């Protein structure tokens, strides 16, 4: 999918089984269907309005296995934004954001591409984990807390951080609204930078 004015390519990355395809399915169909999801979702486009501006998104799902790295690279050169996903019930997927996915995007993605970090499967985590340093450590074992995701976004310079669940369409739509807004802002900043360079300032 080529990129033109008001068209933004958004690429979702993350470990296998973090729910990336489910998020794409909800955006495409308006809800989570009972259909079996493919190993990775096909690319598609989606029109939406953000802050009164009509835009179109090109959505790219990717497979998380290391053997697919070569295929994933094909989606990176023209991407406008990265959705970097982990599942709140998988600390390994959370740790791989810094071990695997950020380094891969740094190697193969566009310079300074904006990143939105997304904690998926929010509905699987006990409510106590929403509270920083929750009192019931036994309940919280293995689950990634909200404040950990926030800290990750702050320390890595991500554009924003959100949690969502594919079983709540509003949380999914919020993710893509934030992503679209960050892509728009990045495009504006790049345009200003080109204008300054063109004027010799």
PEJOKA-V251836 format. One line per field, one symbol per residue. ss: DSSP state (H for helix, E for strand, - for the rest). burial: + if it has 16 or more other ideal C-beta (glycine too) atoms within 10 Angstrom, else -. A space follows every 10 residues. Layout:
ss=???
burial=???
This chain:
ss=------EEEE EEEE-----H HHHHHHHHH- ---------- ---EEEEEEE --EEEEEEEE -----HHHHH HHHHHH---- EEEEEEE--- HHHHHHHHHH HHHHHHHH-- ---EEEEEEE -HHH--HHHH ------HHHH -----HHHHH HHHHHH---E EEE-----HH HHHHHHHHHH HHHHHHHHHH HHHHHHHHH- -
burial=+-----++++ +++++--+++ +++++++--- -+----+--+ +--------+ ----++++++ ++++------ -+--++--++ ++++++++++ --++-++--+ ++-++---++ --++++++++ ++--+---+- ---+-----+ --++++-+++ -++----+++ ++++++--+- ++--++-+++ ++++-++--- ---------- -
